[in-house]
Amino acid sequence: QVRLVESGGGLVQPGGSLRLSCAASGTMVSITAMGWYRQAPGKQRDLVARLSSDGTTNYADSVKGRFTISRDDAKNTVYLQMNSLKPEDTAVYYCHACPDYSPSNYWGQGTQVTVSS
């Protein structure tokens, strides 16, 4: 069974940085499409960044140039480096996994990111 555990959220001032981590078990991130989504109160859950198993990345327009998704195969962990944070980045951030070998997909429990002065 695939399990995803996020960490690294918290409160940060506008312009600050955070790095989110998603530790995976039950699958290898190197053969899994991994993504970060976010959901603000009263809004739908939207894609923030995606990293395919072949290394291809995709970003939401609102985070391009500020956020970077990456992975460490040895640690089986995916990261989201968030720089120049804005109040509108405030949301619960969820890790998502879609293994190349399976039609199933999986979600983490989410981690809160709050950008406020």
N, C-alpha and C positions, 0 to 999 in steps of 0.2 A: 504494500500500500504506500502510495506517495504521500509524504508529509512535508509541508512547507512552514517554516518558522521565521517570521520577520522580526527584525529588531532595528534599533537606531533612531526611532522617531523621538519627537520631543518638541519643546518650545524654543524657537529661535527668533531673533530680531530680523526685520527686513534687511536684505543684503547679506545675510549670513549663509552658512552652509551646513548641510547635514549629509551623512552617508547612511543609507538604509542597506541592510543585509537580509538576504533570504537564504537560509540554510535548507537544503533539500535532502530528503532521505527517501529511499524506495525507487529512485530513478537517478540517472546521471545527467547533470546539467549539460554535458557536452553533446548529448543526443536528445535534447529537449528544447523546444521553443519556450523561452522564459520571458515573462513580461511583468511590468509594474502598471497597476491601475490605481486610480484614486476616485474617491467618492466624497463630495462635500455634502453637508446637511441639505436635504431637500432636492438633491440633484442625482442624476444617474451616475453609474460607475463608468469612467472613461479610461481608455488606454493612455498611458503616459509614455512608456517606452517598451520596446520589444527587442529581444535578441534571439535570432534563430540559431539553430545548431551549427549552421555553416558560418556564423559570425556576422550575418547581416543584421543591421540595426534599423529601427524605425522609431521616430519620436513624434509626439504631438507637436503641432506648430507652436503652441504656447510655451513649450519648454526647450525648444531647439536652441543650442548654443549655451544653455545653462545646466542641463542635466546630462549625465552620461551613464549608460548602462554597461556593465561589464560582468565578467564571471571569472572565477578561480576554479578550474577543474579539479585541482588537487584537494581543495576544501569543499568541493561540490556546493558552491555558494555563488549567488548572483548579487550584485551590488547596484545601487542607484546613487550616484554622487549628485547632489543637488546644490548648486551654487547660485548666488544672487537671488535668494529666495524672496518671494513677494507674498503679501497677505493673501492673494488669491490662490496661492499654492496650498493653503490650509485645507486639509482633508484627511481622511483615513486612507492610507496607502496599502494596497493589497498585492501580494506576489501571486503570480499565476504560472502554471506549468502545463505544457501540452507535449507529452513525449512523442517523438517521431514514430514510435512503434505502436502507438495505441490511439484509438479515437477518443479516449477519455481525457478530461482536463481537470485540474486541481487548483484550489485556492488556499492561501494562507489565512490566518485569523485577522490580519490587518494590524497596522501600527499608526498611531495618530501623529500627524505633523501639524503643528500650529505655528504660524508666522505672524508675530505681533510684537509691537513695541510696548 
